[in-house]
Every structure is written in structure tokens, then in C-alpha cells.
Amino acid sequence: MSSACRCGGELTSKLNSLLEEHRGQPAALIQVLHRTQQIYGYLPREALKKISLVLHVPLSKVYGVVSFYSLFSIYPKGRHQISVCKGTACYVRGAGQLLSRLKEEMGLEPGQTTPDGEFSLEVVRCLGACGLAPAVVVDGDVYARVLPESMSGILAAYQRKAAAGGGR
């Protein structure tokens, strides 16, 4: 997906207001990036350029921070976020098979979003739920001891929510 900003005037207005609060404050970079991602759902290139200018931080440093911290994304995320734990316990108990199933059924690799924008997939190193391994989180809902064949049923519930108007 392109990282071109598809944002409206209201979002730009929120960003401008945020930047005015922190004008000339390079130490506020991480806080501003975090709040910008909350506004847009990701960090559009145009927003990063504006942050660089207003905070007086070189654009290379802004991109360095964004690429270093895994919580930041320069790509739009799907309506539903799927996180598959690949920590030791989850990996040993089948996280690799869960990822293979998602690739097979949805054509998703970690870091990608489905073409319809419904789902994004990420791999996390540990959810802190080793006793529930393998664990998957969808939109903050934790699923324990997930079997590969269970994935389509789990995700179908989120597709139904979206169809019924219950999505984000």
C-alpha cells in the first residue's frame, strides 16, 4: 500500500494543533509521533516532513526513530489488527503454523494489510501470555491455544462485526 496521506482537513487540523503545542521542541519527538499515529492510524510521509520542520529535527532522525520503534508504522493499517505471538512458548506450540495458515487463507505476510483494508498482520515477540500459547490478539481480544484451523472462524467474527456496522 502507498503511504500517501489520504487524510482530511479535520485530521490535518488536529496535527497542526499538536505541532503548535510542541513547536521547536525536538525532545517531544516520540510523543508527537505517537499522537500523530493516533490521529491518522499510521505516520504519513507528509506528516513526518511537517514534524521534522516544526520540531527542528532532521528528517533522517525522524525516520530513524520511526524505523527503530516497532510501535510506529508508515503504512496504513487494516480495520482489524491481528498480532501473532512468536515468543518461545508460542513458537514451540505452533505460531509458525498459524502464520502459514494466514498466508494461505488471506495472502498475508507479517507487516501487510489485505487489499480490502480489513486486516493487518503483525508478529510480536511476546504477549506475556506463555501459558496460553500459541496466542493471537485481534483488536485487543486475546485468543488462547489457537489451532491453525481455528483462525478462519476467529477472523470471520470480525468480518461479520464490520458487515453489521460494528467495526472501528
Residue frames relative to the residue before (quaternion, step in Angstrom):
aa qw qx qy qz dx dy dz
M 1.0000 0.0000 0.0000 0.0000 0.00 0.00 0.00
S 0.5117 -0.6350 0.4866 0.3133 3.53 -1.10 0.64
S 0.3462 -0.7241 0.5447 0.2433 3.55 -1.12 0.55
A 0.3080 0.7489 -0.5233 0.2655 3.58 1.19 0.45
C 0.4767 -0.6963 0.4658 0.2664 3.53 -0.89 0.95
R 0.0843 -0.7718 0.6298 0.0231 3.55 -0.76 1.09
C 0.3311 0.7822 -0.4603 0.2582 3.53 0.91 0.94
G 0.4188 -0.7129 0.5120 0.2329 3.50 -1.15 0.66
G 0.7534 -0.4126 0.2928 0.4201 3.50 -1.36 0.07
E 0.6278 0.5467 -0.3426 0.4355 3.58 1.03 -0.76
L 0.6672 0.4928 -0.3058 0.4675 3.59 0.95 -0.84
T 0.6423 0.5133 -0.3185 0.4718 3.56 0.98 -0.84
S 0.6261 0.5369 -0.3268 0.4615 3.57 1.03 -0.78
K 0.6449 0.5113 -0.3171 0.4714 3.61 1.00 -0.84
L 0.6485 0.5061 -0.3202 0.4700 3.58 0.98 -0.85
N 0.6525 0.5194 -0.3222 0.4480 3.60 0.87 -0.89
S 0.6425 0.5180 -0.3154 0.4683 3.57 1.01 -0.82
L 0.6373 0.5252 -0.3111 0.4705 3.57 0.98 -0.89
L 0.6913 0.4866 -0.2843 0.4522 3.56 0.86 -0.96
E 0.6097 0.5452 -0.3574 0.4509 3.60 1.06 -0.64
E 0.6170 0.5526 -0.3379 0.4471 3.59 1.09 -0.72
H 0.8049 0.2878 -0.1050 0.5082 3.57 1.08 -0.78
R 0.2317 0.8084 -0.5121 0.1746 3.59 1.24 0.35
G 0.8540 0.1155 -0.1086 0.4956 3.56 -0.90 1.01
Q 0.5923 0.5654 -0.3636 0.4442 3.62 1.21 0.38
P 0.1713 -0.8305 0.5199 0.1027 3.62 0.21 1.18
A 0.6037 0.5782 -0.3570 0.4168 3.61 1.12 -0.56
A 0.6431 0.5307 -0.3181 0.4512 3.60 1.23 -0.35
L 0.3139 0.8100 -0.4649 0.1711 3.60 1.29 0.03
I 0.7099 0.4524 -0.2881 0.4565 3.61 0.66 -1.02
Q 0.6360 0.5201 -0.3268 0.4672 3.58 0.97 -0.81
V 0.6713 0.4895 -0.2984 0.4697 3.60 0.90 -0.88
L 0.6328 0.5189 -0.3355 0.4666 3.60 0.97 -0.78
H 0.6530 0.5196 -0.3111 0.4548 3.57 0.92 -0.91
R 0.6982 0.4589 -0.2766 0.4748 3.59 0.84 -0.94
T 0.6081 0.5408 -0.3507 0.4635 3.60 1.10 -0.64
Q 0.6542 0.4981 -0.3140 0.4748 3.57 0.98 -0.83
Q 0.6084 0.5321 -0.3540 0.4705 3.60 1.08 -0.59
I 0.6458 0.5263 -0.3167 0.4533 3.59 1.03 -0.76
Y 0.8164 0.2970 -0.1215 0.4801 3.58 0.72 -1.09
G 0.4679 -0.6535 0.4653 0.3707 3.58 1.15 -0.57
Y 0.7468 0.0164 -0.0290 0.6643 3.56 1.39 -0.12
L 0.4934 -0.6530 0.4794 0.3166 3.60 -1.27 -0.07
P 0.2342 -0.7967 0.5426 0.1266 3.58 -0.12 1.27
R 0.6326 -0.5576 0.3932 0.3665 3.56 -1.13 0.73
E 0.6613 0.5196 -0.3139 0.4406 3.59 0.90 -0.92
A 0.6412 0.5169 -0.3189 0.4690 3.59 1.06 -0.76
L 0.6423 0.5226 -0.3262 0.4560 3.59 0.99 -0.79
K 0.6327 0.5203 -0.3309 0.4686 3.59 1.01 -0.76
K 0.6598 0.5075 -0.3001 0.4658 3.56 0.96 -0.90
I 0.6259 0.5336 -0.3269 0.4655 3.60 1.01 -0.85
S 0.6362 0.5433 -0.3151 0.4481 3.56 0.94 -0.94
L 0.6955 0.4841 -0.2713 0.4563 3.57 0.84 -1.00
V 0.7304 0.4567 -0.2531 0.4403 3.57 0.77 -1.05
L 0.7272 0.4120 -0.2479 0.4898 3.60 0.99 -0.77
H 0.3572 -0.7426 0.4784 0.3036 3.59 1.31 -0.28
V 0.4384 0.6336 -0.4851 0.4136 3.54 0.91 1.08
P 0.4946 -0.6582 0.4590 0.3339 3.63 -0.76 0.91
L 0.5754 -0.6129 0.4201 0.3417 3.58 -1.00 0.85
S 0.6102 0.5561 -0.3540 0.4395 3.60 1.06 -0.70
K 0.6526 0.4949 -0.3152 0.4795 3.61 1.04 -0.73
V 0.6083 0.5436 -0.3495 0.4608 3.59 1.03 -0.78
Y 0.6858 0.4628 -0.2819 0.4859 3.60 0.86 -0.95
G 0.6049 0.5626 -0.3510 0.4408 3.60 1.07 -0.67
V 0.6667 0.4847 -0.2890 0.4869 3.57 0.96 -0.90
V 0.6553 0.5196 -0.3107 0.4517 3.58 0.92 -0.93
S 0.7152 0.4424 -0.2681 0.4700 3.60 0.89 -0.85
F 0.6233 0.5540 -0.3463 0.4298 3.61 1.14 -0.51
Y 0.7619 0.3541 -0.1922 0.5071 3.59 0.86 -0.94
S 0.4120 -0.7534 0.4617 0.2224 3.57 -0.63 1.14
L 0.5756 0.5954 -0.3995 0.3932 3.62 1.13 -0.30
F 0.6628 0.4918 -0.3128 0.4702 3.60 1.19 -0.38
S 0.0666 -0.7886 0.6109 0.0214 3.55 -1.12 0.75
I 0.2605 -0.7597 0.5745 0.1581 3.56 -0.98 0.85
Y 0.6540 0.4622 -0.3102 0.5122 3.56 1.31 0.17
P 0.5479 -0.6050 0.4509 0.3613 3.58 -1.04 0.69
K 0.3329 -0.7352 0.5601 0.1869 3.54 -1.04 0.82
G 0.5761 -0.5857 0.4476 0.3533 3.53 -1.28 0.41
R 0.6870 -0.4666 0.3676 0.4186 3.51 -1.32 0.22
H 0.7738 0.1909 -0.1012 0.5955 3.58 1.12 -0.72
Q 0.2633 -0.7748 0.5636 0.1130 3.55 -0.92 1.02
I 0.1222 -0.7713 0.6229 0.0462 3.55 -0.77 1.10
S 0.0362 -0.7815 0.6228 -0.0014 3.58 -0.81 1.03
V 0.1156 -0.7784 0.6155 0.0429 3.54 -0.71 1.12
C 0.3560 -0.7340 0.5410 0.2043 3.55 -0.76 1.08
K 0.0682 -0.7928 0.6053 0.0210 3.53 -0.94 0.93
G 0.2506 0.7511 -0.5530 0.2592 3.54 1.13 0.74
T 0.7571 -0.4221 0.2424 0.4357 3.57 -1.24 0.30
A 0.6989 0.4642 -0.2928 0.4586 3.62 0.72 -1.01
C 0.6773 0.4843 -0.2966 0.4676 3.60 0.90 -0.88
Y 0.6366 0.5301 -0.3308 0.4520 3.56 0.99 -0.80
V 0.6744 0.4988 -0.2885 0.4616 3.57 0.89 -0.98
R 0.7461 0.4038 -0.2128 0.4848 3.59 1.06 -0.74
G 0.7816 -0.4405 0.1757 0.4052 3.59 1.14 0.51
A 0.3107 0.7644 -0.5194 0.2221 3.61 1.13 0.33
G 0.6059 0.5682 -0.3529 0.4308 3.61 1.05 -0.69
Q 0.6572 0.4997 -0.3017 0.4769 3.57 1.02 -0.81
L 0.6061 0.5433 -0.3497 0.4639 3.60 1.10 -0.69
L 0.6646 0.4964 -0.2987 0.4719 3.57 0.94 -0.90
S 0.6298 0.5274 -0.3308 0.4645 3.59 1.00 -0.79
R 0.6486 0.5216 -0.3124 0.4579 3.57 0.99 -0.83
L 0.6546 0.5050 -0.3102 0.4693 3.58 0.97 -0.84
K 0.6323 0.5189 -0.3290 0.4718 3.56 1.04 -0.74
E 0.6720 0.5139 -0.2809 0.4532 3.55 0.94 -0.96
E 0.7626 0.4057 -0.2056 0.4600 3.58 0.79 -1.03
M 0.8157 0.2563 -0.1052 0.5078 3.57 0.96 -0.84
G 0.4168 -0.7115 0.4678 0.3183 3.57 1.25 -0.24
L 0.4901 0.6867 -0.4058 0.3517 3.58 1.21 0.51
E 0.1446 -0.7187 0.6740 0.0913 3.50 -1.12 0.84
P 0.6317 -0.5117 0.3915 0.4312 3.61 -1.14 0.43
G 0.7742 0.3082 -0.2600 0.4880 3.54 -0.96 0.96
Q 0.6643 0.4973 -0.3037 0.4682 3.58 1.27 -0.09
T 0.2746 -0.7171 0.6187 0.1659 3.49 -1.40 0.36
T 0.5327 -0.6167 0.4608 0.3514 3.58 -1.01 0.75
P 0.6342 -0.5721 0.3617 0.3736 3.61 -1.09 0.67
D 0.6841 0.4741 -0.2950 0.4693 3.60 1.10 -0.60
G 0.4982 -0.6925 0.4006 0.3343 3.59 1.32 0.00
E 0.4356 0.7251 -0.4409 0.3001 3.59 1.26 0.20
F 0.8387 0.0962 0.0094 0.5360 3.59 0.76 -1.05
S 0.1156 -0.7314 0.6667 0.0842 3.53 -1.23 0.71
L 0.2128 -0.7816 0.5779 0.0997 3.54 -1.08 0.77
E 0.0472 0.7727 -0.6323 0.0291 3.52 -1.02 0.86
V 0.3189 -0.6942 0.6082 0.2154 3.51 -1.27 0.51
V 0.1214 -0.7697 0.6228 0.0712 3.54 -0.94 0.90
R 0.5220 -0.6785 0.4301 0.2866 3.55 -1.07 0.71
C 0.7975 -0.1078 0.0579 0.5908 3.60 1.10 -0.50
L 0.2329 -0.7652 0.5861 0.1291 3.55 -0.95 0.91
G 0.4512 -0.6883 0.4536 0.3420 3.57 1.25 -0.17
A 0.6095 0.5277 -0.3439 0.4814 3.56 1.22 0.52
C 0.0509 0.8675 -0.4933 0.0402 3.57 0.99 0.88
G 0.6412 0.5303 -0.3236 0.4504 3.59 1.07 -0.65
L 0.6842 0.4639 -0.2700 0.4938 3.58 1.28 -0.31
A 0.3624 0.7926 -0.4410 0.2144 3.57 1.32 0.00
P 0.5718 -0.2709 -0.7743 0.0095 1.45 -1.92 1.59
A 0.2561 -0.7908 0.5468 0.1001 3.53 -0.98 0.96
V 0.0960 -0.7567 0.6458 0.0336 3.52 -1.19 0.75
V 0.1468 -0.7628 0.6227 0.0940 3.56 -1.08 0.75
V 0.0385 -0.7648 0.6431 0.0073 3.56 -0.92 0.97
D 0.8402 -0.1154 0.0271 0.5291 3.57 -0.60 1.20
G 0.7482 -0.4048 0.2150 0.4797 3.58 0.97 0.82
D 0.5959 0.5351 -0.3728 0.4687 3.61 1.26 -0.16
V 0.2690 -0.7828 0.5449 0.1341 3.59 -0.72 1.08
Y 0.1212 -0.7647 0.6313 0.0446 3.54 -0.98 0.98
A 0.2288 -0.8116 0.5324 0.0738 3.54 -0.75 1.15
R 0.8577 0.0971 -0.0882 0.4972 3.54 -1.27 0.63
V 0.1435 0.8387 -0.5058 0.1421 3.53 0.97 0.97
L 0.2506 -0.7408 0.6087 0.1336 3.53 -0.97 0.95
P 0.6233 -0.5629 0.3726 0.3946 3.62 -1.02 0.67
E 0.6835 0.4949 -0.2939 0.4490 3.60 0.94 -0.84
S 0.6072 0.5615 -0.3516 0.4387 3.63 1.24 -0.23
M 0.5221 0.6909 -0.4010 0.2988 3.58 1.16 -0.55
S 0.6741 0.4984 -0.3274 0.4359 3.61 0.81 -0.89
G 0.6460 0.5119 -0.3249 0.4638 3.62 1.01 -0.70
I 0.6260 0.5330 -0.3307 0.4633 3.57 1.00 -0.83
L 0.7251 0.4453 -0.2506 0.4617 3.58 0.78 -1.03
A 0.5788 0.5859 -0.3760 0.4247 3.59 1.13 -0.59
A 0.6065 0.5597 -0.3543 0.4398 3.59 1.07 -0.69
Y 0.6710 0.4795 -0.2973 0.4810 3.61 1.04 -0.73
Q 0.6119 0.5259 -0.3523 0.4742 3.58 1.09 -0.59
R 0.6403 0.5121 -0.3213 0.4738 3.59 1.03 -0.76
K 0.6142 0.5466 -0.3428 0.4544 3.59 1.02 -0.82
A 0.6739 0.4941 -0.2955 0.4630 3.56 0.91 -0.96
A 0.6607 0.5122 -0.3089 0.4536 3.59 0.96 -0.87
A 0.6998 0.4488 -0.2592 0.4916 3.57 1.12 -0.69
G 0.5748 -0.6116 0.3705 0.3978 3.57 1.30 0.06
G 0.5493 0.6366 -0.3861 0.3794 3.57 1.25 0.24
G 0.4509 0.6823 -0.4637 0.3408 3.60 1.23 0.16
R 0.7426 -0.4015 0.2860 0.4533 3.55 -1.32 0.06
